[in-house]
Amino acid sequence: MFCWERALQLQRDVLPALNQNGIGLVVVGIGSVESGRTFCQQTGFSADRLFVDDSKETAAYQSVGTRNSVRDENDKQIFEGVGSMWSRATNDGIKERGRDDLNSVTGNLFNPGPYKPLMPSSMEATFVQGASFVFEGREALIEHYDESSGAHLSIDDLLGAALSK
């Protein structure tokens, strides 16, 4: 389960190695089906690898328990606070990866990149954090829940887990 920018990095940096080893890749994102189509058109991401959670409750994320996906008895999202959106882990992730990859996707004010933000229909969905999983059958080889925006598992760790068996 990834942010859209991360999906592009996976397609570019990970997919060739996965394909060479017969390993599948599926990306789940929030938003509408139409925003998913637009994302694929804007970026060249393969639509057959993209699943869109267009539910108000972000049910796919809720099913695995990512941050800000839990709901109370009245079906109201339980927001885990500002630290669940931006934290030291966000800053550390950006510092570790650098901004080149993100900037190549989003661009800047004078040179926009290929990605244009496509907001989901529910504002609550924008607070939901992602996760990364690598499975062999039903066995989870690795699982990581993002602490905050940008606090992703490294591409090297994902690829290493995927190619470990």
N, C-alpha and C positions, 0 to 999 in steps of 0.2 A: 504494500500500500504506500503510494508515493505521491509527492507533489509532482506536478506536471514537469517541472524543470528536471527533476531527478529521473523521470521516465526517459527523457532525451539522452541523458548521460548513460543510462543503462543500455539504450539501443545502440549508441555509438561505441561505448567502451566495453560492454559485456556481451552483447548479443553475438558477435562473431565467434567468441570462444565457446559460448553455450551451444550455438548451432553446430560447430565443429565436433562437439561431444554429444550431440543428440539430447540436449537438455532444454526444456521449455522455459519460457519467461511469460509471466502474466503480470500486468500492472493494473492496480485498482485505484481509481481517483474519484474525488467528489465532483459533483456537478450534474448537469443534464446530459442526456444522450447527445443532444445537438451540440453542446459545448465540447463533448468528446470528439465528435466528428470534425468540428472546427479546429480543435487542437491538432488532430491528425493531418488535416489539410494544411494548416499553417506550418507544421514542423516536419512532416514526412514520417511521423511515427506510425507504425503499422497498426491499423485499426483492429486486426484480428488478435492482437496481444493486449488490447485495452478493454477493461471492464469499467463501467461507470456506475457508481452508487448514487443514484438520483433520489434516494429516499430522504425525507425530511429528517429522519432519525439517524442518518448515516449508518444504516443497519450492518453493512459489511464491517465497518470499523468497530461498531458496538459489539459485534459477535466475537471479536478478538480482544476487546477491551483496551483500545488505544485511549490516550489521554483526551479528555473532554468529550468522550463518546457515551459516557454513562448517563442515564436518565433517572429521575426520581419517580416516586409513585404517581405523580401527576403528569408524567411524560415530559417534564421539563429538563432540559440539559443541565447537568451539574458542571459548572465552569470551575476549573481547578486553579484559577488565578492567573495573573499576568505572567508569572514564572513558567506557566505551561505554554505560553506563546513565545516568549523571548527570555532567555536565561544565559547564564555564563556558557552553558553547553552550546547555545546558538553561536555566540561569539567565537568559542573554541573551534566549532565546526567550520565556520567561515574562514577563520585564520588558518586552520590545518589544510583545507582544500584550496584556499585562495579564492578570489572572485572571478578569475578568468572564465571558468565554466559557466557560472551563473550569468555573467555579463554577456557571454556569447549567445545565450538564449534570450535574455531580457533586453539586452542592449542598454542604451541610455537615452537621455532626452533628445540628443541631436542625431543619434544613430540607433533607432529602435531595432531590436532583435526580432527573430521570427515568432516568438511567443507573445501573445497578447492575453492578459488575464481574463479568464472566463469565470465569473462568479457563479456559485451554485445558487439555486432559488432560495435556500434557507441561509440566513446570516449565521445561524448557529453552526452550520457545517464548516464555515471558515475557521472555526476555533479547533476543530478536530485535528489531532496530530496523527502522523502515520506510523508505520511499522515496516519491518523487513523480515521476510521469512525465506528459508530455503528448505524444501522438503525432499525426501526420498520416500515416495509412497506416503504413508501416514506419519513417518518419523520426521520430526523437525531437526534438521542438521544445525540450524542456527535460527534464532529469533531475536529481534531487537525492537524495542518500543521507543520511538523518538521522545525524548524528554521535553523538547520544545522545537519550534520551527528551525530547520536547518541542522538539527542534531541527529543526523542520519548515521547509520552504520556505513563504514567505508566500502567503497566499490571493491577494493582488494579483499576485504573480509567476506563480502557477498560472493565474489567470484571464487575465492578460496574454498568456501563451504560447498558451493555448487560443484566444483571440480574435485572434491575430496574423495568421492566414492567412484 
